[in-house]
Amino acid sequence: MDSFDQAWEIICDYCKSQITDVAYKTWFSRLRPVALDFDQGVAVIETPNEFHKQTLLRCYSDLLEKALQTVFGDSIGLSLCVKKEELPAKNDVSSDEGYELTFETFVVGPSNRFAHAACQAVASKPAILYNPLFIYGNSGLGKTHLLSAVSKEFQNNFPDRSVVYVKSEDFTNEVIEAIARGTTASLRSKYRSADLFLVDDIQFIGGKTSTQEEFFHTFNTLYEAKKQIVLTSDRPPKDIATLEDRLKTRFEWGLTADVQAPEFETRVAIIRRKAESFDFNIPENVCEYIANKLKNNIRQLEGAVKKLRAFHLLENRPVNIATAQTAISDIINNSQPTPVTVDKIIEEVARTYQVAPEDIRSQKRNAAVSKARQVAMYVVRDITQMSMVEIGQTFGGRDHSTVVYALRQMDDRLEKEAHTRDTVNDIIKNIRDR
């Protein structure tokens, strides 16, 4: 291993696989590797403050120690220290992962091409084409990479204009602190003077009254001043249940673009790109093996490359499928549910709606079959995270637009029809409990 920093990436990936995204972002994302002392047998990790340190010791020390052991074995223990002084705040979303998060390093495929093009458009013509731009998709599909790319391209195009990036959780914390200290004027000056305002994981402001109030007025100020706003979320605005309607409406004023799980070819390209950033050669058959096993998350693909490289450097293992199997075993076992086949889903939906499974896959269009088919498509997307193209192929070779229409119809029905919502929830529960 070249440095503790590189080992730290693997440690972080392990921790991410064991806890929720919210817990990771709250307690792990602000940790920093300081020193690795083999003589003393400790890895020193820096926390932002004493409260943070004590919470980690109380709630997550076992997890951190186990993560260290996955990389260094039992010879290294955990030592936490408190950061002595705050570093200057940075309003960018750059990442020290071997390559910059730019448009050039973003691997484009059918699952993300539309969102990628929209981001390029707002970076070159801010507040003209799409404002706000709302990007949504599951965790680990490249939304933060796109935010970073927009930031860097905007700064290249307009070096005299300001960029402000914030995670919604940090925005919430700043609002709470500003209210407590009476510094709301300073907070408003910081955010309402931005030429480009980037907000990651906006769904987390849902249910927070004061934060939503402050964000509402910040949004209005920037929008009326023709400043570009880009937001990301794990779901479209209308599906953020605890978000105020006035914010949902504003988030839909511009363009909404989804990012889906990458297709096989895109997954292979992501693995190659990550390996190239480390100057690490992975044979084609190994790339394809990993891409076939890890289908739903870009972070998992990149984490597999990091771990495969670690095995090669630390233990001199060959870069082959056997080593790749070991490298991804924890990822598969810890973060992927037991596979559910499309056949099982269709059978469950058919049973519930009293139609034949073969009719759901067929070209029949009577009301009962069409209704069951839309439900089956929705449940397949929810459980398997298959792309719309793959779903269309599974359901009798239908095209992408047919699946999009079916899913939109289902979103509308689930919002309006309590009975349909309960039925679909029961179908999903029944399938997952098998």
C-alpha positions in Angstrom: 0.0 0.0 0.0 1.5 3.3 -1.1 0.0 5.4 1.8 -2.4 5.4 4.6 -4.6 7.6 2.4 -5.1 4.8 -0.1 -5.8 2.3 2.7 -8.3 4.8 4.2 -10.4 4.6 1.0 -10.8 0.8 1.5 -11.6 1.3 5.2 -14.3 3.9 4.3 -15.8 1.6 1.7 -16.1 -1.2 4.3 -17.8 1.2 6.8 -20.2 2.4 4.1 -21.3 -1.2 3.5 -22.2 -1.7 7.2 -24.2 1.4 8.0 -26.8 3.7 6.5 -25.8 6.6 4.2 -27.1 9.1 6.8 -25.0 7.5 9.6 -21.9 7.4 7.4 -22.3 11.0 6.2 -22.9 12.2 9.8 -20.1 10.3 11.6 -17.5 9.1 9.1 -17.3 11.5 6.2 -15.5 14.1 8.2 -12.8 11.7 9.6 -9.3 12.0 8.3 -6.4 9.5 8.3 -3.4 11.0 10.2 -0.7 8.4 10.8 -0.1 4.7 10.6 2.4 3.5 13.2 3.3 -0.2 12.8 5.8 0.0 15.7 3.1 1.1 18.1 0.4 -0.9 16.3 -2.1 2.0 15.9 -3.8 3.9 13.1 -4.4 7.5 14.1 -7.6 9.0 12.8 -8.7 12.6 13.3 -12.2 13.7 14.3 -13.5 17.3 13.9 -14.3 17.8 17.6 -14.4 16.1 21.0 -18.1 15.4 20.8 -17.6 13.6 17.5 -14.7 11.6 19.0 -16.7 10.5 22.0 -19.7 9.5 19.9 -17.5 7.4 17.6 -15.9 5.7 20.6 -19.3 4.9 22.1 -21.1 3.8 19.0 -18.7 2.9 16.2 -15.4 1.9 17.6 -16.0 -1.8 16.9 -16.9 -1.0 13.3 -13.8 1.1 12.8 -11.5 -1.5 14.4 -13.0 -4.2 12.2 -12.5 -2.1 9.1 -8.9 -1.6 10.0 -8.5 -5.3 10.5 -9.8 -6.0 7.0 -6.9 -4.1 5.6 -4.0 -4.5 8.1 -5.0 -7.6 10.1 -5.1 -7.8 13.9 -1.8 -6.0 14.4 -3.3 -2.5 14.0 -5.6 -0.9 16.6 -7.6 2.4 16.6 -6.5 5.7 18.0 -8.7 8.8 17.7 -7.5 12.4 18.0 -9.3 15.7 17.8 -8.6 18.3 15.1 -6.6 21.1 16.5 -7.8 23.9 14.2 -10.3 24.3 11.4 -9.1 24.4 7.9 -10.5 27.1 5.6 -13.9 26.1 4.2 -14.0 25.1 0.5 -17.0 25.6 -1.7 -16.1 22.9 -4.2 -16.8 19.2 -4.4 -13.4 17.9 -5.5 -12.3 14.5 -4.4 -8.9 13.0 -3.8 -9.6 9.6 -5.5 -6.9 9.6 -8.1 -8.7 11.7 -10.7 -10.7 14.9 -10.7 -14.5 14.7 -10.8 -14.9 16.5 -14.1 -17.0 15.9 -17.2 -14.0 14.4 -18.9 -13.7 11.7 -16.2 -17.4 11.0 -16.0 -18.3 7.7 -17.9 -21.3 8.4 -20.0 -23.8 5.7 -20.9 -27.5 5.3 -21.7 -28.3 5.4 -17.9 -26.9 8.9 -17.4 -26.5 10.5 -20.8 -29.5 12.9 -20.4 -28.4 14.1 -16.9 -24.8 14.5 -18.2 -25.9 16.6 -21.1 -28.2 18.8 -18.9 -25.2 19.4 -16.5 -23.0 20.5 -19.4 -25.7 22.8 -20.6 -26.1 24.7 -17.3 -22.4 24.9 -16.9 -22.1 26.7 -20.2 -25.3 28.7 -20.2 -26.3 29.2 -16.5 -29.8 30.2 -15.6 -30.8 30.3 -19.3 -31.8 26.7 -20.2 -32.7 24.7 -17.1 -33.1 26.4 -13.8 -33.3 24.8 -11.4 -31.7 21.5 -12.6 -32.8 18.7 -10.4 -30.9 15.4 -10.7 -32.1 12.3 -8.9 -31.2 8.7 -8.6 -30.1 6.1 -6.1 -26.9 6.5 -4.0 -23.6 5.8 -5.7 -24.6 6.5 -9.3 -22.5 9.6 -9.9 -24.7 12.6 -8.9 -22.0 14.2 -6.8 -19.5 13.6 -9.6 -21.9 15.6 -11.9 -22.2 18.4 -9.3 -18.4 18.6 -9.2 -18.2 18.6 -13.0 -20.7 21.5 -13.2 -18.7 23.4 -10.6 -15.3 23.0 -12.4 -16.7 23.7 -15.9 -18.6 26.8 -14.6 -15.4 28.2 -13.0 -13.5 27.6 -16.2 -16.2 29.4 -18.2 -16.8 32.2 -15.7 -13.7 32.6 -13.5 -15.1 35.9 -12.0 -18.3 34.3 -10.7 -18.8 32.6 -7.3 -19.7 28.9 -6.7 -21.3 27.7 -3.5 -21.7 24.0 -2.8 -23.3 22.5 0.3 -24.7 19.2 1.5 -28.3 19.7 2.7 -27.4 18.2 6.1 -24.6 20.8 6.5 -27.0 23.6 5.4 -29.4 22.4 8.1 -26.7 22.5 10.7 -25.7 26.0 9.6 -29.3 27.2 9.9 -29.6 25.7 13.4 -26.3 27.3 14.5 -27.2 30.7 12.9 -30.5 30.8 14.7 -28.8 29.9 18.0 -26.1 32.5 17.6 -28.1 35.2 15.9 -26.0 35.1 12.7 -28.7 34.5 10.1 -27.7 37.6 8.2 -24.2 36.2 7.7 -25.7 32.8 6.6 -28.0 34.6 4.1 -25.1 36.6 2.7 -23.1 33.5 2.1 -25.7 31.6 0.2 -27.7 34.3 -1.5 -24.7 35.9 -3.2 -23.8 32.7 -5.2 -23.8 32.7 -8.9 -23.9 29.0 -9.0 -25.6 27.2 -6.1 -25.1 23.4 -5.8 -27.0 21.4 -3.2 -26.3 17.7 -2.6 -29.0 15.3 -1.2 -31.7 17.9 -0.9 -34.2 15.3 0.4 -32.7 15.6 3.8 -34.2 19.0 4.4 -37.7 17.4 4.4 -39.5 17.7 7.7 -37.2 20.4 9.0 -39.4 23.5 9.2 -36.8 26.2 9.8 -34.4 24.8 7.2 -37.1 24.6 4.6 -38.2 28.2 5.4 -34.6 29.5 5.0 -34.0 27.4 1.8 -37.3 28.6 0.3 -36.2 32.3 0.6 -32.7 31.5 -0.6 -34.0 29.7 -3.6 -36.4 32.6 -4.4 -33.6 35.2 -4.1 -31.2 33.3 -6.4 -33.9 32.3 -8.9 -35.2 35.9 -9.2 -31.6 37.1 -9.6 -31.2 34.6 -12.5 -28.5 32.6 -10.7 -28.1 28.9 -11.6 -29.4 26.3 -9.0 -28.5 22.6 -9.3 -30.0 20.1 -6.8 -29.5 16.4 -6.3 -31.7 13.9 -4.5 -32.3 10.2 -4.2 -35.9 10.7 -5.6 -37.9 13.1 -7.6 -39.4 16.2 -5.8 -42.9 14.8 -5.6 -41.7 11.7 -3.8 -40.0 13.6 -1.0 -43.0 13.1 1.3 -42.0 15.5 4.0 -41.0 18.4 1.7 -43.3 21.4 1.6 -45.4 21.7 -1.5 -44.1 25.2 -2.3 -40.6 23.7 -2.5 -41.7 20.7 -4.5 -43.3 23.1 -7.0 -40.1 25.2 -7.3 -37.9 22.2 -7.7 -40.0 21.2 -10.8 -39.8 24.6 -12.4 -36.8 23.8 -14.5 -35.6 20.4 -15.6 -35.7 17.1 -13.7 -33.3 14.4 -14.9 -32.8 10.9 -13.5 -29.6 8.9 -13.2 -30.1 5.1 -13.4 -27.9 2.1 -12.6 -25.2 1.7 -15.3 -25.5 -0.9 -18.0 -22.9 -3.7 -18.5 -20.8 -1.8 -21.0 -20.8 1.4 -18.8 -19.9 -0.7 -15.8 -16.9 -2.1 -17.6 -15.9 1.4 -18.7 -16.1 2.6 -15.1 -13.8 -0.2 -13.9 -11.3 0.6 -16.6 -11.3 4.3 -15.9 -10.8 3.8 -12.2 -8.0 1.3 -12.8 -6.3 3.8 -15.2 -6.5 6.5 -12.6 -4.3 4.3 -10.4 -2.1 3.2 -13.3 -3.3 -0.3 -12.5 -3.9 -2.9 -15.2 -6.9 -5.2 -14.9 -7.3 -7.9 -17.6 -10.5 -7.7 -19.7 -12.0 -10.9 -18.3 -11.6 -9.6 -14.7 -13.2 -6.3 -15.6 -16.2 -8.2 -17.1 -16.4 -10.5 -14.1 -16.7 -7.6 -11.7 -19.1 -5.8 -14.0 -21.4 -8.9 -14.1 -21.3 -9.2 -10.3 -21.8 -5.6 -9.2 -24.6 -4.0 -11.1 -26.3 -1.2 -9.1 -23.7 1.1 -7.7 -20.7 2.9 -9.1 -19.1 3.2 -5.7 -19.1 -0.5 -5.4 -17.3 -0.9 -8.8 -14.7 1.7 -7.8 -14.3 0.1 -4.4 -13.7 -3.3 -6.0 -10.9 -1.8 -8.1 -9.3 -0.3 -4.9 -9.5 -3.6 -3.0 -8.2 -5.6 -5.9 -5.3 -3.3 -6.2 -4.7 -3.5 -2.4 -4.6 -7.3 -2.6 -2.1 -7.1 -5.5 0.2 -4.5 -3.7 -0.1 -5.8 -0.1 -0.1 -9.6 -0.7 1.3 -9.8 -4.3 -1.7 -11.6 -5.5 -2.2 -12.0 -9.2 -4.9 -9.8 -10.8 -7.2 -12.6 -11.9 -10.8 -13.7 -11.3 -9.9 -15.7 -8.2 -8.5 -12.5 -6.5 -11.5 -10.5 -7.8 -13.9 -13.0 -6.2 -12.2 -12.4 -2.8 -12.1 -8.6 -3.4 -15.8 -8.3 -4.0 -17.0 -11.0 -1.6 -17.6 -8.5 1.3 -19.4 -6.1 -1.1 -21.8 -8.7 -2.3 -22.4 -10.3 1.1 -22.9 -7.0 2.9 -24.7 -4.7 0.5 -26.7 -6.7 -1.9 -29.9 -8.5 -1.0 -30.8 -12.0 -2.0 -31.5 -11.9 -5.7 -35.1 -11.8 -6.7 -35.9 -13.0 -10.2 -38.3 -11.1 -12.5 -40.2 -14.4 -12.8 -41.0 -14.4 -9.1 -42.2 -10.8 -9.3 -44.4 -11.4 -12.3 -45.9 -14.5 -10.7 -46.7 -12.6 -7.5 -48.3 -9.7 -9.4 -50.3 -12.2 -11.6 -51.6 -14.0 -8.5 -52.6 -10.7 -6.9 -54.4 -9.4 -10.0 -55.7 -12.8 -11.1 -54.2 -12.8 -14.5 -51.8 -15.3 -16.2 -48.1 -14.6 -15.9 -47.6 -15.1 -19.6 -50.2 -12.5 -20.3 -48.2 -9.9 -18.4 -45.3 -10.5 -20.8 -47.5 -10.6 -23.8 -48.8 -7.9 -26.1 -52.4 -8.2 -24.7 -53.9 -4.8 -23.9 -57.1 -5.5 -22.0 -57.6 -3.4 -18.9 -56.8 -6.1 -16.3 -53.6 -7.2 -18.0 -52.4 -3.7 -18.7 -52.9 -2.7 -15.1 -51.1 -5.8 -13.8 -48.2 -5.2 -16.3 -47.7 -1.6 -15.1 -47.6 -2.9 -11.5 -45.1 -5.6 -12.4 -42.9 -3.1 -14.2 -43.0 -0.8 -11.2 -42.1 -3.6 -8.7 -39.3 -4.9 -11.0 -37.8 -1.4 -11.0 -38.2 -1.0 -7.3 -36.7 -4.3 -6.3 -34.1 -5.1 -9.0 -33.1 -1.5 -10.1 -33.0 -2.8 -13.6 -32.7 -0.1 -16.3 -35.8 0.9 -18.3 -34.2 -0.7 -21.4 -33.7 -4.0 -19.6 -37.3 -3.9 -18.2 -38.7 -3.3 -21.6 -36.8 -6.2 -23.0 -38.0 -8.4 -20.2 -41.6 -7.5 -20.8 -42.0 -8.7 -24.4 -39.4 -6.4 -26.0 -41.1 -3.1 -25.3 -39.2 0.1 -25.9 -37.8 2.5 -23.3 -40.7 5.0 -23.7 -43.3 2.4 -22.9 -41.6 1.6 -19.6 -41.2 5.3 -18.8 -45.0 5.8 -19.4 -45.9 2.8 -17.3 -43.7 4.0 -14.3 -45.2 7.5 -14.5 -48.7 6.1 -14.6 -47.8 4.1 -11.5 -46.3 7.1 -9.7 -49.6 8.9 -10.3 -51.7 6.1 -9.2 -49.7 5.4 -6.1 -50.0 9.1 -5.2 -53.8 9.2 -5.7 -55.0 5.7 -4.9 -54.5 4.4 -1.4 -55.7 0.9 -2.3 -53.2 0.6 -5.1 -50.4 1.9 -2.9 -51.3 -0.7 -0.2 -51.5 -3.5 -2.7 -48.1 -2.7 -4.3 -46.5 -2.4 -0.8 -47.9 -5.8 0.1 -46.6 -7.3 -3.2 -43.1 -6.0 -2.5 -43.2 -7.2 1.1 -44.3 -10.6 0.0 -41.6 -11.0 -2.6 -38.8 -9.8 -0.2 -40.0 -12.0 2.6 -39.8 -15.2 0.4 
